[in-house]
Structure formats: C-alpha cells, structure tokens
Amino acid sequence: MRHRIAVVGSGPAGLTFARVLHRHGYPATVFERDSAPDARPPGGTLDLQEGLGQLALDKAGLLEEFQALSRPEGQAMRILDTDGTVLRDWRPGPDERANPEIDRRHLRDLLLGPLDVQWGRGVTRVAPGTGGVRVHFADGRQETFDLVVGADGAWSRVRPAVSPATPHYTGVTSVETSLDDVDTCHPGLARLIGDGSLAVYGVNRSLVAQRNSGGHVKVYAKFRAPLDWHTNVDLADAEAVRSSLLALFDGWAAPVLDLLRHGTAFVHRPLYVLPVSHTWTHVPGVTLLGDAAHLMPPLGAGANLAMLDGAELAESLATGPGDPEETVRAFEERMWARAGRWAQMTTAGLERLVSPDPAEALALFEQVQPS
Ligand SMILES: Cc1cc2nc3c(=O)[nH]c(=O)nc-3n(C[C@H](O)[C@H](O)[C@H](O)COP(=O)(O)OP(=O)(O)OC[C@H]3O[C@@H](n4cnc5c(N)ncnc54)[C@H](O)[C@@H]3O)c2cc1C
C-alpha cells in the first residue's frame, strides 16, 4: 500500500475515496479549492441508486446513516404537458423505494465525518516524475506524493497529466433557479410539484422542479441553444435572465411558468461532456475518478458513478494484494467499461429529454418507470 496519497477535490468521488480508505485505516490528504465546505451553494438533490451510490456508502460503512437522512418519497415524479395537463403522477410504493433522494449538503457532511480536508488548496497542475508526483498549488506551494487521485470534476487540473481530452458543449444549456419555503410561500406550486419532482417537456426544452429538504425547490430550465445564446442578456441580472426564460417558454401554462416567475437567483450551466468512452494510457502515480474521468449529461448517474469509483479504488488499494500500480491500472479498466455504458445511455437520454418531439421524453420515462 502506498503511503503518500493525495486526493484533489472534495466532491462525491474524492470524499468517498478518502472515507473508504479511512475506514481501512489508511490516510489520504484531501485538497479542495473551495475555502470552506459551504463556500458555494451545494447544488440539487441526488438520488442514490442501490448498485451504485448506495453500494459505495455500504463500502464506507455509512449505509444506515444514509437511510436515516434520505427521502424515499422524493422519488415521486409528476409529468405535465405544456398546457398544464397531468400526464403522469407516480408515487413510489413501499416496494419501490430503492433510489431515495438526499440533499448534497447532507451527503457531503456524512462523507466528511472524521476526514481532514485542506480547504482553500486549489491545485494548478500535477507533474509525474521519478521521485513521485509533484502537486503544484495556486498559492505557489508544491508537495510530492506516491499517488495523486484527480477527483476535481469537469474542469480537472489533474486530467492533463494523463489525457488531452477536454469537455465539449452538448448543445443543451441549463439555467437553474430555486424557491425557498415552498409549502408556506407558494402552496400552489408545492401541490403542483408534489413530494418529489415535476417535469414538463416541450419542443427542444424542458422545465424540471425538484424538492430538496426543508421546502427548498431547485428548478432547471433546459433548452437547446448555441453557447452564445445569452449575448444580449446580462447573466448577472436576475430580471433579465427571468425575462429571457419566460420568452423562451412562452405559451406554457401559467402555473408552470410560476416556477420561473418566483425563482430567486439564476445560475447559468451549459452542459458539457467528455467523449463517450474516454480512456487513457496509464500513467504511474496518477489516476482520475468521477466527472474528471467521465463527465456525462446530468441524468441521475454522475454522482452515483463518482462515489462507486472512489469506493472501489480505495477498497482495492486497501485490501488488494500485490503492486498498487497494477491495482490502479485494473481499476481504471473497470471504471472505463462501466462509465462508457452510462455515458452512452445518458447521452441518448439527453437527446430524448430535450428533443424536437416531447413524446420521446414521456416514452423514456415509461421505459424507466413503467406504470
Ligand atoms: C444540475 C445537475 C444535476 C445533477 N443531478 C444528479 C443526480 O441526480 N444524480 C447523480 O448521480 N448525479 C447528478 N449530477 C451529476 C453530479 O453532480 C456529478 O457527476 C458529481 O458531482 C461528480 O462528482 P465528482 O466528485 O467527480 O466532481 P464534483 O462534484 O464536481 O467535485 C469536484 C470537487 O473538486 C473541487 N475542485 C475543482 N477543481 C479543483 C482544483 N483545481 N483543486 C482543488 N479542488 C478542485 C471542486 O471545488 C469540487 O469540490 C447532476 C449534475 C448537475 C449539473
């Protein structure tokens, strides 16, 4: 087992990796660019699937704590037509609670537990060499490790050490907004959304609202557009973004558009992906996990895969016999095969969910969740 392990990034991949190592009694140093755990809003709710994210939590010894924090009722799904007609209203029965939701903040705190993350330590690059892998930090410092695990997300600074690949735009942009205390402040919208998610699919666009805990709702407006669609919109001006979204979704039912009318701040997120089946020639002392390795459309798999990557690599390093370099190499082969399958599915899924034919989205839902 290597003794100097650095993890770059404290997202689901990096924290799960470090936590499983910790469970087996091995230390790793986690470097995170953010200055503190709550330096940025944590993002929307995640559903953790039985054979993926939940398996990772099991390997970390955290499954029971997860079950206590998660919201099985959050799997509920309502689908509306753009005129407001309810097309589907699905609620999980007692036997259909396999993929419960959890707030990202709760998941992060669960994984953080006893880990000692070095906050405010952004990495600029890593340089593999004969005496180890040199990690260069934004503050000018440098440190050397035997293994550097790049879990630093879509725009990874570790990735260039193993691969020239960079993310490309999918042609779909997401603009995110949120509603607070929805049950009290917007009871009509609370009923419309239900216990879990609400989705409305139109021509080349969709609106999805997802409940988090505490009456917090995240709303995602997704649409096909060139990257520069906002050249005449000041993205820092919430009212300007709201007006342009209301124009884009013009003609949709008023209660649905209320999700945009009452949204607070707007966050612009063009959706980028790495090539499907992204692989690289193994570089001793460096590997990638999660989005850094296989960024794909956000259709419910990325965090699950990131966590399983982290858990599997940590477990193999801690318990596997033999050469750690061979262990990492074998892990990469497994990760590439699994991520390649999911990247194909989610790429095809995005085509159908934000499509010229909204019936495609409903058909996809029926496939995943037959009535
Ligand atoms: C809108 C949306 C909804 C989604 N919904 C789901 C869902 O329901 N289910 C699901 O499974 N997935 C979902 N995903 C995907 C999921 O969020 C990602 O796949 C997942 O967060 C990837 O985890 P990660 O740890 O690899 O990377 P990240 O979560 O991106 O974490 C990377 C970490 O590295 C840090 N970092 C970055 N650069 C540096 C640096 N240079 N030095 C040090 N630290 C650095 C970042 O600050 C961050 O903390 C969604 C994504 C989006 C955008």
PDBQT file of the ligand as one rigid body, heavy atoms in Angstrom, charges set to zero:
ROOT
HETATM    1  C1  LIG A 401     -27.888  20.102 -12.437  1.00  0.00    +0.000 C 
HETATM    2  C2  LIG A 401     -27.225  18.785 -12.123  1.00  0.00    +0.000 A 
HETATM    3  C3  LIG A 401     -27.977  17.761 -11.550  1.00  0.00    +0.000 A 
HETATM    4  C4  LIG A 401     -27.376  16.528 -11.279  1.00  0.00    +0.000 A 
HETATM    5  N1  LIG A 401     -28.136  15.533 -10.718  1.00  0.00    +0.000 NA
HETATM    6  C5  LIG A 401     -27.549  14.343 -10.451  1.00  0.00    +0.000 A 
HETATM    7  C6  LIG A 401     -28.304  13.282  -9.835  1.00  0.00    +0.000 A 
HETATM    8  O1  LIG A 401     -29.489  13.403  -9.534  1.00  0.00    +0.000 OA
HETATM    9  N2  LIG A 401     -27.668  12.106  -9.588  1.00  0.00    +0.000 N 
HETATM   10  C7  LIG A 401     -26.349  11.915  -9.904  1.00  0.00    +0.000 A 
HETATM   11  O2  LIG A 401     -25.827  10.813  -9.659  1.00  0.00    +0.000 OA
HETATM   12  N3  LIG A 401     -25.616  12.895 -10.465  1.00  0.00    +0.000 NA
HETATM   13  C8  LIG A 401     -26.169  14.101 -10.738  1.00  0.00    +0.000 A 
HETATM   14  N4  LIG A 401     -25.435  15.104 -11.300  1.00  0.00    +0.000 N 
HETATM   15  C9  LIG A 401     -24.017  14.863 -11.623  1.00  0.00    +0.000 C 
HETATM   16  C10 LIG A 401     -23.150  15.030 -10.386  1.00  0.00    +0.000 C 
HETATM   17  O3  LIG A 401     -23.365  16.289  -9.793  1.00  0.00    +0.000 OA
HETATM   18  C11 LIG A 401     -21.688  14.893 -10.732  1.00  0.00    +0.000 C 
HETATM   19  O4  LIG A 401     -21.494  13.810 -11.606  1.00  0.00    +0.000 OA
HETATM   20  C12 LIG A 401     -20.884  14.652  -9.456  1.00  0.00    +0.000 C 
HETATM   21  O5  LIG A 401     -20.969  15.783  -8.611  1.00  0.00    +0.000 OA
HETATM   22  C13 LIG A 401     -19.423  14.353  -9.786  1.00  0.00    +0.000 C 
HETATM   23  O6  LIG A 401     -18.701  14.211  -8.596  1.00  0.00    +0.000 OA
HETATM   24  P1  LIG A 401     -17.144  14.489  -8.584  1.00  0.00    +0.000 P 
HETATM   25  O7  LIG A 401     -16.717  14.297  -7.180  1.00  0.00    +0.000 OA
HETATM   26  O8  LIG A 401     -16.499  13.695  -9.652  1.00  0.00    +0.000 OA
HETATM   27  O9  LIG A 401     -16.975  16.009  -9.033  1.00  0.00    +0.000 OA
HETATM   28  P2  LIG A 401     -17.568  17.413  -8.355  1.00  0.00    +0.000 P 
HETATM   29  O10 LIG A 401     -18.827  17.103  -7.678  1.00  0.00    +0.000 OA
HETATM   30  O11 LIG A 401     -17.535  18.347  -9.465  1.00  0.00    +0.000 OA
HETATM   31  O12 LIG A 401     -16.471  17.723  -7.280  1.00  0.00    +0.000 OA
HETATM   32  C14 LIG A 401     -15.208  18.208  -7.647  1.00  0.00    +0.000 C 
HETATM   33  C15 LIG A 401     -14.599  18.938  -6.457  1.00  0.00    +0.000 C 
HETATM   34  O13 LIG A 401     -13.259  19.319  -6.820  1.00  0.00    +0.000 OA
HETATM   35  C16 LIG A 401     -13.056  20.668  -6.472  1.00  0.00    +0.000 C 
HETATM   36  N5  LIG A 401     -12.032  21.202  -7.383  1.00  0.00    +0.000 N 
HETATM   37  C17 LIG A 401     -12.204  21.544  -8.676  1.00  0.00    +0.000 A 
HETATM   38  N6  LIG A 401     -11.039  21.965  -9.204  1.00  0.00    +0.000 NA
HETATM   39  C18 LIG A 401     -10.130  21.877  -8.214  1.00  0.00    +0.000 A 
HETATM   40  C19 LIG A 401      -8.741  22.172  -8.150  1.00  0.00    +0.000 A 
HETATM   41  N7  LIG A 401      -8.079  22.628  -9.229  1.00  0.00    +0.000 N 
HETATM   42  N8  LIG A 401      -8.077  21.983  -6.982  1.00  0.00    +0.000 NA
HETATM   43  C20 LIG A 401      -8.748  21.503  -5.884  1.00  0.00    +0.000 A 
HETATM   44  N9  LIG A 401     -10.065  21.220  -5.885  1.00  0.00    +0.000 NA
HETATM   45  C21 LIG A 401     -10.748  21.394  -7.040  1.00  0.00    +0.000 A 
HETATM   46  C22 LIG A 401     -14.421  21.322  -6.619  1.00  0.00    +0.000 C 
HETATM   47  O14 LIG A 401     -14.496  22.529  -5.886  1.00  0.00    +0.000 OA
HETATM   48  C23 LIG A 401     -15.326  20.216  -6.092  1.00  0.00    +0.000 C 
HETATM   49  O15 LIG A 401     -15.466  20.283  -4.692  1.00  0.00    +0.000 OA
HETATM   50  C24 LIG A 401     -26.003  16.337 -11.576  1.00  0.00    +0.000 A 
HETATM   51  C25 LIG A 401     -25.255  17.393 -12.128  1.00  0.00    +0.000 A 
HETATM   52  C26 LIG A 401     -25.851  18.604 -12.404  1.00  0.00    +0.000 A 
HETATM   53  C27 LIG A 401     -25.023  19.719 -13.026  1.00  0.00    +0.000 C 
ENDROOT
TORSDOF 0
